[in-house]
């Protein structure tokens, strides 16, 4: 089973590539004045079937907020700190509204996209500071671990169950890596997703006082996404002349 999982994960395009594709497509849709989402929202007030104001539907402000969220994460990469968490949380109402209605992508795609951006903040900060030679390695790792715990605390307060579960899981799963960097340990290769890896995430969650049922929910969402994209990955592998995943 574990070997099949490793083989499957080895054939999947890198998560960074997949997320970059989603980000590029989202920006294209939001910026295009010919897109359905732009035309529908531009200059309009969302109303329900009775003609009353529907505050639950996304509008042009939500779309702009989504774009600003992406820019904010990218621009603050090396300098993100605990004071930025308040700004980050200010984006959440619009992000959850867009996710709920699945503009351009499914709600799960949106939840994964948001979780990836937030979940990667601590390690992205460490990596960017390392490449720019800002600070020393141990201090950067310690600060990133502190940042991860503060982000987890913030994410536990949001209402959207999918974004909450996925974001907390992605923050938790990278803490052991940050701890290795703090202690000067070099990991030679990434671990594949599998039962042992999932158990490691659950153990880390427990050590940080996180309800493991939340992490289990994230695993279910992640696996549902992998099942959905598997036919697309198999087609890519077939077009390349490689053996499809099993």
C-alpha positions as CSV (number, residue, x, y, z in Angstrom):
1,X,0.0,0.0,0.0
2,X,2.7,2.4,1.0
3,X,4.7,1.7,-2.2
4,X,1.6,2.4,-4.3
5,X,1.1,5.7,-2.5
6,X,4.7,6.7,-3.1
7,X,4.4,5.8,-6.8
8,X,1.2,7.7,-7.0
9,X,2.6,10.8,-5.4
10,X,5.8,10.6,-7.5
11,X,3.7,10.9,-10.6
12,X,1.7,13.9,-9.5
13,X,2.9,17.3,-10.7
14,X,4.4,19.3,-7.9
15,X,1.9,21.0,-5.6
16,X,3.6,24.3,-6.3
17,X,2.9,23.9,-10.0
18,X,-0.7,23.0,-9.4
19,X,-1.3,25.9,-7.1
20,X,0.5,28.3,-9.5
21,X,-1.9,27.1,-12.3
22,X,-4.9,27.8,-10.1
23,X,-3.5,31.2,-9.1
24,X,-2.9,32.2,-12.7
25,X,-6.3,31.0,-13.8
26,X,-8.0,32.8,-11.0
27,X,-6.2,36.0,-11.7
28,X,-7.1,35.7,-15.4
29,X,-10.8,35.2,-14.6
30,X,-10.9,38.1,-12.1
31,X,-9.0,40.5,-14.3
32,X,-10.9,39.7,-17.5
33,X,-13.7,42.1,-18.2
34,X,-15.2,39.4,-20.5
35,X,-15.4,36.8,-17.8
36,X,-18.8,35.7,-16.5
37,X,-17.8,36.4,-12.9
38,X,-16.6,39.9,-13.6
39,X,-19.6,40.9,-15.8
40,X,-22.0,39.5,-13.2
41,X,-20.5,41.3,-10.2
42,X,-19.1,44.6,-11.7
43,X,-21.2,47.5,-10.4
44,X,-24.0,45.3,-9.2
45,X,-25.5,44.8,-5.7
46,X,-26.3,41.1,-5.1
47,X,-30.0,40.4,-4.4
48,X,-32.0,37.3,-3.7
49,X,-35.0,36.0,-5.6
50,X,-37.3,38.4,-3.7
51,X,-35.1,41.4,-4.7
52,X,-33.8,42.0,-1.2
53,X,-30.1,42.6,-0.5
54,X,-28.3,39.2,-0.3
55,X,-25.2,39.8,1.8
56,X,-24.3,36.1,1.5
57,X,-23.3,36.4,-2.2
58,X,-19.9,37.6,-3.5
59,X,-19.6,41.0,-5.1
60,X,-16.9,43.0,-6.8
61,X,-15.4,44.0,-3.4
62,X,-15.0,40.3,-2.5
63,X,-13.3,39.6,-5.8
64,X,-10.9,42.5,-5.2
65,X,-10.2,41.3,-1.7
66,X,-9.4,37.8,-3.1
67,X,-6.8,39.4,-5.4
68,X,-5.4,41.6,-2.6
69,X,-5.1,38.5,-0.4
70,X,-2.9,36.8,-3.0
71,X,-0.8,39.9,-3.4
72,X,-0.4,40.4,0.3
73,X,0.8,36.8,0.9
74,X,3.4,37.2,-1.9
75,X,4.6,40.6,-1.0
76,X,5.0,39.9,2.7
77,X,6.9,36.6,2.2
78,X,10.2,37.3,3.9
79,X,8.8,39.9,6.4
80,X,5.5,38.3,7.5
81,X,5.1,38.7,11.3
82,X,2.4,38.3,14.0
83,X,1.1,41.8,13.3
84,X,0.2,40.8,9.8
85,X,-2.2,38.1,11.1
86,X,-4.9,40.8,11.8
87,X,-4.7,42.0,8.2
88,X,-4.8,38.4,7.0
89,X,-8.0,37.7,9.1
90,X,-9.6,40.8,7.5
91,X,-9.6,39.0,4.2
92,X,-11.4,35.9,5.5
93,X,-15.0,37.0,5.1
94,X,-14.6,37.7,1.4
95,X,-12.5,34.5,0.9
96,X,-15.1,32.3,2.5
97,X,-17.9,34.0,0.6
98,X,-16.2,33.3,-2.7
99,X,-15.3,29.8,-1.7
100,X,-18.9,29.0,-0.7
101,X,-20.2,30.0,-4.1
102,X,-17.3,28.4,-6.0
103,X,-16.7,31.2,-8.5
104,X,-14.4,29.9,-11.2
105,X,-13.6,26.7,-9.2
106,X,-15.3,24.3,-6.9
107,X,-15.6,25.2,-3.2
108,X,-13.0,22.5,-2.4
109,X,-10.5,23.9,-4.9
110,X,-10.9,27.4,-3.3
111,X,-10.5,25.9,0.2
112,X,-7.3,24.2,-0.8
113,X,-6.0,27.3,-2.6
114,X,-6.6,29.5,0.5
115,X,-5.2,26.8,2.9
116,X,-2.0,26.4,0.8
117,X,-1.4,30.2,0.8
118,X,-1.8,30.5,4.5
119,X,-0.4,27.1,5.5
120,X,2.9,27.9,3.6
121,X,3.5,31.3,5.3
122,X,5.9,30.1,8.1
123,X,8.1,27.9,5.8
124,X,8.0,30.4,3.0
125,X,9.1,33.1,5.4
126,X,12.0,30.9,6.6
127,X,13.1,30.0,3.0
128,X,12.8,33.5,1.7
129,X,14.9,34.9,4.5
130,X,17.4,32.1,4.1
131,X,17.9,32.9,0.4
132,X,18.1,36.6,1.1
133,X,20.5,36.0,3.9
134,X,18.3,37.8,6.4
135,X,19.0,36.7,10.0
136,X,20.4,33.4,11.2
137,X,18.9,30.0,10.5
138,X,17.9,29.1,14.1
139,X,16.3,32.5,14.9
140,X,14.3,32.4,11.7
141,X,13.1,28.9,12.4
142,X,12.1,29.8,16.0
143,X,10.2,32.8,14.7
144,X,8.5,30.8,12.0
145,X,7.4,28.1,14.6
146,X,5.9,30.9,16.7
147,X,4.2,32.4,13.7
148,X,2.8,28.9,12.8
149,X,1.3,28.6,16.3
150,X,-0.3,32.0,16.1
151,X,-1.7,31.3,12.7
152,X,-3.2,28.1,14.0
153,X,-4.9,30.0,16.9
154,X,-6.3,32.5,14.4
155,X,-7.5,29.8,11.9
156,X,-9.3,27.9,14.7
157,X,-11.6,30.9,15.1
158,X,-13.0,31.0,11.5
159,X,-16.4,29.7,10.6
160,X,-15.7,27.8,7.4
161,X,-15.0,24.2,8.4
162,X,-13.2,23.2,5.2
163,X,-10.7,26.2,5.2
164,X,-10.2,25.8,8.9
165,X,-9.4,22.0,8.8
166,X,-7.1,22.2,5.7
167,X,-5.2,25.3,6.9
168,X,-4.6,24.0,10.4
169,X,-3.5,20.6,8.9
170,X,-1.1,22.3,6.5
171,X,0.4,24.5,9.2
172,X,0.8,21.5,11.6
173,X,2.4,19.2,9.0
174,X,5.3,21.7,8.4
175,X,6.1,22.4,12.1
176,X,8.3,19.2,12.3
177,X,10.3,20.5,9.3
178,X,10.7,23.9,11.0
179,X,11.9,22.2,14.2
180,X,14.5,20.3,12.2
181,X,15.7,23.6,10.7
182,X,15.8,25.1,14.2
183,X,17.9,22.1,15.4
184,X,20.2,22.1,12.3
185,X,18.9,18.8,10.9
186,X,18.9,18.4,7.1
187,X,16.2,16.3,5.6
188,X,17.4,14.7,2.3
189,X,14.0,14.2,0.7
190,X,10.3,14.9,1.3
191,X,8.1,12.1,2.7
192,X,5.3,10.8,0.6
193,X,1.7,11.0,1.8
194,X,0.9,7.7,3.5
195,X,-0.3,6.2,6.7
196,X,3.0,6.8,8.6
197,X,3.1,10.4,7.4
198,X,-0.5,11.0,8.4
199,X,0.2,9.5,11.8
200,X,3.1,11.9,12.3
201,X,0.8,14.9,11.5
202,X,-1.8,13.6,14.0
203,X,0.9,13.2,16.7
204,X,2.2,16.7,16.1
205,X,-1.4,18.1,16.3
206,X,-1.9,16.3,19.6
207,X,1.4,17.8,21.0
208,X,0.1,21.2,20.1
209,X,-3.3,20.6,21.7
210,X,-5.2,20.4,18.4
211,X,-8.4,18.3,18.2
212,X,-7.3,15.4,15.9
213,X,-10.8,15.1,14.5
214,X,-10.1,18.4,12.7
215,X,-7.0,16.9,11.1
216,X,-8.9,13.8,10.1
217,X,-11.4,16.0,8.4
218,X,-8.6,17.6,6.5
219,X,-7.3,14.2,5.4
220,X,-10.8,13.4,4.0
221,X,-10.9,16.6,2.0
222,X,-7.3,16.1,0.7
223,X,-8.1,12.5,-0.3
224,X,-11.3,13.6,-2.0
225,X,-9.3,16.1,-4.0
226,X,-6.6,13.5,-5.0
227,X,-9.4,11.2,-6.2
228,X,-10.8,14.0,-8.3
229,X,-7.6,14.9,-10.0
230,X,-6.4,11.3,-10.4
231,X,-8.0,11.0,-13.9
232,X,-6.4,14.2,-15.0
233,X,-3.0,13.0,-13.8
234,X,-3.5,9.6,-15.4
235,X,-4.2,11.4,-18.7
236,X,-1.0,13.5,-18.4
237,X,1.0,10.4,-17.7
238,X,-0.6,8.5,-20.6
239,X,0.1,11.4,-23.0
240,X,3.8,11.4,-21.8
241,X,3.9,7.6,-22.4
242,X,4.2,6.8,-18.7
243,X,2.3,4.2,-16.7
244,X,-0.9,5.6,-15.2
245,X,-1.2,5.8,-11.4
246,X,-2.7,2.8,-9.6
